[in-house]
Each structure stands twice: as C-alpha cells, then as structure tokens.
Amino acid sequence: MASTTTSTYGTWCSRVNIYSNSPDDDVVAVTDGGSPEWRQALAETGALARMQADYRAAIDAALPADVALCGNEFIGPTEPDPGEFAGYPTDPDGCLDFAAMVEAIDLEEIVARHDPDA
C-alpha cells in the first residue's frame, strides 16, 4: 500500500506548460482565437466552465490512481509502492512525466464538444 503521506510533484507550470498557470488557462488560451461574440457565449452559457471541468477530468483520468491535480499542483504519495507507477511515462530523472500524460488529451475535442454554436 502506498504511503499515507503526500508530497507535491510540482505545479502545472513546472511540470506541463511553462507558459500557463493552470489547465483552466490552457482552455482559455485555446478559446481566445474565437470571435468576441463566441467567447461571450462561452461565458454566458457556462460552456467555458464545462470545457475546463472536462479537461480537468481528462487529466485526472490520465494520472496514476494515487496522484491528483489539486488546484494547480500535482499531489501524490511521498513513498509510492514499488511499481505503483509502472506503465506511466517518466522523465530522464525517473519522475512521472506529467506533460507526456497530458499530451494525449485532445483539448480541441473537448472545446468542440461544448461549443455553444455547434
């Protein structure tokens, strides 16, 4: 069983996207190219919030079971069980590669699914 204590594994900015503070900001960046009227409709219909929630849910699903994105910080067991993260991508230092896990998520599809004009 994994350790009951948790540690930070880094923030969204330090582990996934150095140009963004959060996955919510990434969704906003993708939608910023739309017309002002469309962006207003995203806010008024709640579509932007649904996009952000679905993106966070997809991120959570891509992470190992004992790891979570809490706000903008990745949290997980201080001492994971041996092999607990087997099958998940790692970086050159042997740490979980959060950018690689998130890369497989199709943010454009999530945006299109909640497009109020669709």
Helices and strands as residue ranges (DSSP letters): E 6-11, H 12-15, H 23-31, H 36-45, H 47-62, E 68-70, E 73-77, H 98-103, H 107-113
